[in-house]
Amino acid sequence: MRMILAVAAVLYSASAFAQADKPPMVGDKPLVQVKPKGTKEAAAKPAAAPKGKPQSIAARLQACLELDDGTKDRLNCYDAIIPPTPKPKPPKAKGYADCKFLKEEDERLACFNSFAESIPKLPKS
């Protein structure tokens, strides 16, 4: 009987230690858990590339042209490809990458549209 009580006490104390509020430790560092990649990024990109063949920036910008013109969705599509970094006095846009410096959303959308429409259509392979 005493043996059963001793085993029960050891098992109960082990389960109490396992439910501690501290994260599991490896030596003196917390154990790191890896999360799967691409859960938010996949939803942000409008056109999926064929597996094993990444799309160029030009192809992704052209895919944004399929969305309605002048909408927030098209601007979000462009911003997913080239994240905005507004500057107080942006330089004159010489390429599509310079559009990210514009602060006003309408100006940024017009800038991206002008460059995306001027890109020659790429052959589909």
N, C-alpha and C positions, 0 to 999 in steps of 0.2 A: 504494500500500500504506500509506504514511504517512497519507494522507487517511482511509482506512478506520479505522485505529487511532485517529486523532484524534476521529472521529465516535463510535466505540464508547466512548471514554473520557468524552466529554461526556454521552452517553446514560446510561452507568453512574453517573456522578456525580449526574445529575439524579434518577435513580431512588433513589439513596441518600439524597438530601435529602428526597424525598417520603415516605420511610419513617421519618422522625424521630419521637421519642417525644412531642414537644411538640404540643399541639393547633394546628390552623391558626389563623393570626392575621390580623386585619384592622387594619392600622395597629399600634397597641400593645395592642389588646384581642383576646381570644380570640373565635373565630367561634362564635356560638350556634346550636345546632340545635334546631328546634322539634319537640316530640313530639306525637302526636295526642292529643286530649282525650277524656275519657270512658271510658277502658278500665276503670278500677277503679270509677268512679262508676256505670256502667251495671249492673255486677254487683251492687252494693249495694242498688239500688232494686228492690223486689219487683214493683211494678206499673208497666208502661211506659205513658206517656201517649201519646195519639194524636199523630201528627206535627203540629207547628205549634200544638199546644194543650197548654200545661203544666198539670199537675194542681195543685190547691191542697193545702195541708198537710193539711186536713181529709180530703180524698179519699185521700191517701197514708196517713194514720193509719187510716182505715177499711179500706184494703187490707191492713194488717197484721193486722186482726182475722180474716182468712181463715186465718192460720197457727194451729197448735195452741196452745191457751191454756196459759200457765205454762211455755212453753219458751224456751230461749235464742234460738231463731230469731226468735220474736216480739219479744223485747227487742232483738236486733240490728237488726230492721226498724225499730223505733222510734228506736234510736240512730242509724241511718243518716239519718233525717229530722231529728232534733233531737239533735245530739251532746251527750253528758253532760259536765257541768262540775261535779263534786261540790264541796260546801261543807261545812265541819265542822258548822255549825248552819244547815241549810237553812230557808228560810221556809216557811210553810204554803202548799201549792200552791193557787193561785186559778185557774190555767189550765194547759193542757197544756205550755206553755213552762216552767213552774216545776218540772216533773217532772225536768228535767235536773240539778237541783241535789241530788237525793237520791243518797247514796253507795251504799246497799245495793241490789243488783240486784232483789231481790224487791219492795222498796218502790217502786222506779222502775217496774217492770212493772205493779204494781197501780195506780199513779198514772196511767200512760198508758192502761191498760185502762179505768179509770173515766171518763176524759175522752173516749176514742175511742168508747166505747159510748153516751155521752150526746149525741154529735153527730147531728143529724137526717140521715137518709139523703138524699143529694143526688140529684136526678133525673139519669138518664143521658141524654145527648143525642148 
